Amino acid sequence: MVKEVFNGIQDYFTAYRLLNELNLWKYFKIPIVISFLLGITVIFASWSFSDDIGSFLSSAWGFSWGKQTIIAISNFIGGLIVFAIGIVIFKHALMIIAAPFMSPISEKIERHIYGIVKRPGSSLKAKASAFSRSIQLGIRNFVVELLWITPFFIFSFIPVIGSVFLLMIFLVQAYYAGFGNMDYTLERYFPYNRSVEYVRNHRGIAIGNGIVFMLILMIPIVGILVVLPLSAVAGTITTLRELHTKK
């Protein structure tokens, strides 16, 4: 698993090279615009709703002393809650919407590296199928991810050991980000259930890819513009290597 994590991270360097070598940036014009709009929406929502959630949380404090401090802390926690949920929504919404654009890119990379393409999906029917599958997978992963990170978020406020749960939240988010990037290739190889099983058996690839995805996403503005091209191509490279090695 450690080797898979390392490969998932390392392939971002190869991804950047292939993006330029194969001129893949042009395929990301629409996804980048979508990513920017979704990212700005998440940032605005975090800023807008943090006070509302903060007011709701601080209302439980029934004393006048320390009220302003409690409000400030509650607003901060409210912002974290909205931002954490926003990142989850952003990630899965972006991957669902971008799915039809990703299949041709995955095919070009496979043809460039291995000279063959498993079940080309460039037709309109194939793109519609990819979009439908991405919706199913995105909803499934969104629900499961929230079920994992919600208790971790609550436990993160426990003194001393709380930081461990923050790390767990990061890794869970990384896993499902990498999951989505792997499935752009897996959709040509396996049906839905088999893909879920495959990623579970190779979770190191998903985590490694997702770790860099999450770190790039933290770069203001630039992160939301380049995160999809780099992570999707890197995930494709790592997944294809594993698939062809097994062959």
Backbone torsions as a table, in degrees:
resi	resn	phi	psi	omega
1	MET	NA	-38.9	-179.6
2	VAL	-61.2	-41.4	179.0
3	LYS	-63.0	-39.9	179.2
4	GLU	-64.7	-40.9	177.1
5	VAL	-60.3	-46.4	179.7
6	PHE	-60.7	-44.0	179.3
7	ASN	-63.1	-41.1	179.5
8	GLY	-61.5	-34.6	178.0
9	ILE	-77.4	-47.3	-174.9
10	GLN	-61.6	-33.2	-174.9
11	ASP	-70.4	-5.9	173.5
12	TYR	-66.5	-30.7	178.0
13	PHE	-69.0	-41.6	176.0
14	THR	-66.3	-36.0	179.9
15	ALA	-60.7	-44.7	179.9
16	TYR	-62.2	-39.9	179.5
17	ARG	-65.2	-44.3	-179.0
18	LEU	-68.4	-34.1	177.7
19	LEU	-57.9	-38.6	179.2
20	ASN	-82.8	-42.0	-176.4
21	GLU	-64.9	-41.4	-178.1
22	LEU	-97.3	4.7	-179.4
23	ASN	53.0	50.3	-177.5
24	LEU	-83.2	-12.9	-177.3
25	TRP	-58.0	-33.0	-176.5
26	LYS	-64.2	-25.5	179.3
27	TYR	-77.4	-11.6	-176.3
28	PHE	-102.0	8.0	-177.4
29	LYS	-58.4	-52.8	180.0
30	ILE	-67.5	-47.7	177.0
31	PRO	-57.3	-34.8	179.3
32	ILE	-67.5	-40.4	176.3
33	VAL	-62.5	-44.5	178.5
34	ILE	-61.1	-44.1	179.9
35	SER	-61.1	-42.2	-179.9
36	PHE	-63.5	-45.8	-179.1
37	LEU	-64.8	-42.5	178.0
38	LEU	-64.6	-42.1	-179.4
39	GLY	-63.1	-44.1	178.3
40	ILE	-63.5	-37.5	178.1
41	THR	-62.7	-43.3	179.4
42	VAL	-63.7	-43.9	179.6
43	ILE	-62.9	-44.3	-179.9
44	PHE	-65.0	-40.8	-179.9
45	ALA	-64.7	-39.8	178.9
46	SER	-61.8	-40.8	-179.7
47	TRP	-72.0	-38.2	-174.7
48	SER	-75.0	-43.3	-172.3
49	PHE	-93.4	-8.4	-179.0
50	SER	-62.1	-39.5	179.4
51	ASP	-66.4	-38.7	-179.7
52	ASP	-64.9	-46.5	178.5
53	ILE	-67.7	-38.1	178.2
54	GLY	-61.3	-41.3	178.0
55	SER	-63.3	-39.4	178.7
56	PHE	-64.5	-42.8	-179.7
57	LEU	-68.8	-41.3	-177.4
58	SER	-71.6	-19.6	179.9
59	SER	-64.3	-18.5	179.1
60	ALA	-74.9	-15.8	179.4
61	TRP	-85.0	108.6	-172.9
62	GLY	-94.0	16.0	-178.0
63	PHE	-113.6	152.6	179.8
64	SER	-81.6	-34.4	-179.5
65	TRP	-72.2	136.6	179.3
66	GLY	73.8	12.1	-175.1
67	LYS	-62.7	-44.2	-177.8
68	GLN	-64.3	-37.4	177.7
69	THR	-64.9	-43.0	179.1
70	ILE	-63.3	-40.4	178.9
71	ILE	-63.0	-44.7	-179.8
72	ALA	-62.2	-44.6	179.2
73	ILE	-64.5	-41.7	-179.3
74	SER	-64.7	-39.5	177.3
75	ASN	-63.4	-39.3	178.5
76	PHE	-64.9	-45.7	178.6
77	ILE	-63.6	-40.1	178.1
78	GLY	-60.5	-40.7	177.9
79	GLY	-64.6	-39.7	178.4
80	LEU	-63.7	-41.5	-179.4
81	ILE	-62.7	-48.9	-179.3
82	VAL	-64.5	-40.6	-178.6
83	PHE	-66.6	-42.7	-179.9
84	ALA	-62.3	-45.7	178.4
85	ILE	-67.2	-37.2	179.2
86	GLY	-62.4	-39.8	178.5
87	ILE	-63.1	-41.5	179.2
88	VAL	-62.9	-46.1	179.7
89	ILE	-64.2	-45.2	179.7
90	PHE	-56.2	-47.9	-175.6
91	LYS	-60.5	-50.6	-176.0
92	HIS	-75.3	-36.6	177.6
93	ALA	-64.0	-42.1	179.4
94	LEU	-62.5	-43.9	-177.7
95	MET	-69.5	-32.0	176.9
96	ILE	-68.5	-49.3	-176.0
97	ILE	-67.4	-35.1	-175.7
98	ALA	-82.2	-11.3	-173.9
99	ALA	-51.4	-47.0	-178.9
100	PRO	-62.6	-24.0	-179.7
101	PHE	-84.8	-18.7	-173.4
102	MET	-83.2	-31.8	-177.1
103	SER	-57.5	-48.5	178.5
104	PRO	-59.9	-34.7	179.8
105	ILE	-68.1	-44.4	178.0
106	SER	-60.6	-39.8	179.2
107	GLU	-64.7	-43.3	-179.5
108	LYS	-62.5	-39.7	179.8
109	ILE	-67.3	-42.3	179.7
110	GLU	-65.0	-41.0	179.2
111	ARG	-66.6	-37.7	-178.5
112	HIS	-68.2	-42.2	-174.7
113	ILE	-85.6	-41.6	-171.3
114	TYR	-113.5	-8.6	176.3
115	GLY	78.6	-0.1	179.4
116	ILE	-136.1	164.9	175.9
117	VAL	-134.4	126.6	177.5
118	LYS	-81.4	115.7	176.8
119	ARG	48.4	74.0	178.1
120	PRO	-51.0	138.1	-176.6
121	GLY	-122.8	39.5	-175.4
122	SER	-85.8	-13.2	-178.8
123	SER	-70.3	162.3	179.9
124	LEU	-61.7	-40.1	179.5
125	LYS	-63.1	-41.4	179.8
126	ALA	-66.0	-38.8	178.4
127	LYS	-66.6	-38.6	177.5
128	ALA	-64.5	-40.2	178.4
129	SER	-64.8	-40.4	178.7
130	ALA	-63.9	-39.6	179.6
131	PHE	-66.7	-43.0	179.0
132	SER	-62.5	-43.0	179.1
133	ARG	-64.6	-40.7	-179.1
134	SER	-64.9	-34.2	176.3
135	ILE	-64.6	-47.7	179.3
136	GLN	-59.6	-46.9	-178.6
137	LEU	-69.0	-40.0	-178.9
138	GLY	-63.5	-43.3	178.7
139	ILE	-65.1	-43.9	-180.0
140	ARG	-60.0	-49.2	-177.7
141	ASN	-68.2	-36.1	178.7
142	PHE	-61.1	-46.9	-178.8
143	VAL	-65.2	-47.9	-178.3
144	VAL	-63.5	-40.7	-179.6
145	GLU	-63.2	-44.0	177.8
146	LEU	-61.5	-38.2	179.1
147	LEU	-63.6	-30.6	177.8
148	TRP	-79.0	-49.2	-170.2
149	ILE	-79.3	-21.5	-179.5
150	THR	-61.1	-53.0	177.1
151	PRO	-65.4	-34.5	178.1
152	PHE	-61.7	-38.6	179.8
153	PHE	-64.8	-41.5	178.9
154	ILE	-64.9	-44.2	-179.0
155	PHE	-69.6	-19.5	-177.4
156	SER	-66.4	-15.0	179.2
157	PHE	-87.6	-1.1	175.5
158	ILE	-71.8	127.0	-178.8
159	PRO	-56.4	147.2	176.3
160	VAL	72.2	-62.2	-174.7
161	ILE	-86.0	-3.6	-178.0
162	GLY	-59.7	-33.2	-178.8
163	SER	-64.1	-28.2	178.3
164	VAL	-64.1	-40.7	-179.5
165	PHE	-72.4	-30.4	173.8
166	LEU	-64.1	-40.1	176.2
167	LEU	-63.3	-39.6	178.8
168	MET	-63.7	-39.5	177.1
169	ILE	-60.7	-44.2	-179.9
170	PHE	-61.4	-44.7	-177.8
171	LEU	-68.7	-36.9	177.2
172	VAL	-64.9	-44.7	177.8
173	GLN	-62.8	-39.4	178.7
174	ALA	-63.2	-43.1	-178.5
175	TYR	-58.3	-46.8	-176.4
176	TYR	-76.0	-24.6	172.2
177	ALA	-67.6	-46.6	177.7
178	GLY	-64.5	-34.8	176.9
179	PHE	-55.0	-50.3	-178.8
180	GLY	-62.5	-40.1	-179.8
181	ASN	-68.8	-32.1	176.8
182	MET	-70.9	-35.3	-172.8
183	ASP	-71.3	-17.5	175.3
184	TYR	-60.2	-27.4	176.6
185	THR	-96.7	-40.1	-176.6
186	LEU	-62.7	-25.2	-178.6
187	GLU	-62.0	-24.4	178.3
188	ARG	-84.8	-14.1	-175.2
189	TYR	-106.9	-39.1	-171.7
190	PHE	-131.4	153.3	169.3
191	PRO	-70.2	171.9	-173.6
192	TYR	-51.0	-56.7	-175.2
193	ASN	-63.2	-37.6	179.9
194	ARG	-68.3	-33.2	177.9
195	SER	-66.6	-41.6	177.8
196	VAL	-60.0	-43.3	178.8
197	GLU	-65.2	-40.2	-178.5
198	TYR	-63.3	-46.0	179.8
199	VAL	-64.9	-38.1	178.2
200	ARG	-61.7	-38.0	179.6
201	ASN	-76.7	-17.7	179.3
202	HIS	-126.0	47.0	-175.6
203	ARG	-63.9	-23.0	178.8
204	GLY	-62.0	-38.7	177.8
205	ILE	-62.5	-45.6	-178.8
206	ALA	-62.9	-43.6	-178.5
207	ILE	-66.5	-44.7	-179.8
208	GLY	-61.3	-45.9	177.8
209	ASN	-63.6	-42.7	-176.6
210	GLY	-70.6	-29.9	177.8
211	ILE	-59.7	-48.3	179.6
212	VAL	-68.1	-37.9	176.3
213	PHE	-53.4	-50.4	-177.3
214	MET	-66.5	-38.4	179.8
215	LEU	-66.9	-41.6	177.4
216	ILE	-63.2	-39.4	-178.0
217	LEU	-62.3	-23.0	-179.1
218	MET	-80.2	-10.2	177.2
219	ILE	-76.2	120.3	-176.0
220	PRO	-55.0	131.9	175.8
221	ILE	60.7	-60.5	-177.5
222	VAL	-57.3	-38.0	-177.4
223	GLY	-57.8	-45.3	-177.5
224	ILE	-72.6	-14.6	179.1
225	LEU	-86.7	-37.9	-173.4
226	VAL	-105.1	-8.0	-173.5
227	VAL	-63.8	-40.6	-178.3
228	LEU	-69.5	-50.1	178.6
229	PRO	-55.4	-47.8	-176.8
230	LEU	-67.9	-46.6	-175.0
231	SER	-71.8	-38.4	-179.5
232	ALA	-66.5	-43.3	179.6
233	VAL	-68.9	-41.7	178.4
234	ALA	-62.8	-43.8	178.8
235	GLY	-62.6	-36.9	177.9
236	THR	-65.2	-45.1	-179.3
237	ILE	-60.5	-48.3	-178.0
238	THR	-65.6	-43.3	-178.8
239	THR	-65.3	-43.6	179.0
240	LEU	-62.2	-39.8	179.0
241	ARG	-61.2	-44.1	180.0
242	GLU	-65.2	-43.1	-179.6
243	LEU	-64.2	-45.1	-178.1
244	HIS	-74.9	-27.8	175.2
245	THR	-65.6	-42.0	179.4
246	LYS	-64.3	-33.0	177.7
247	LYS	-63.8	NA	NA
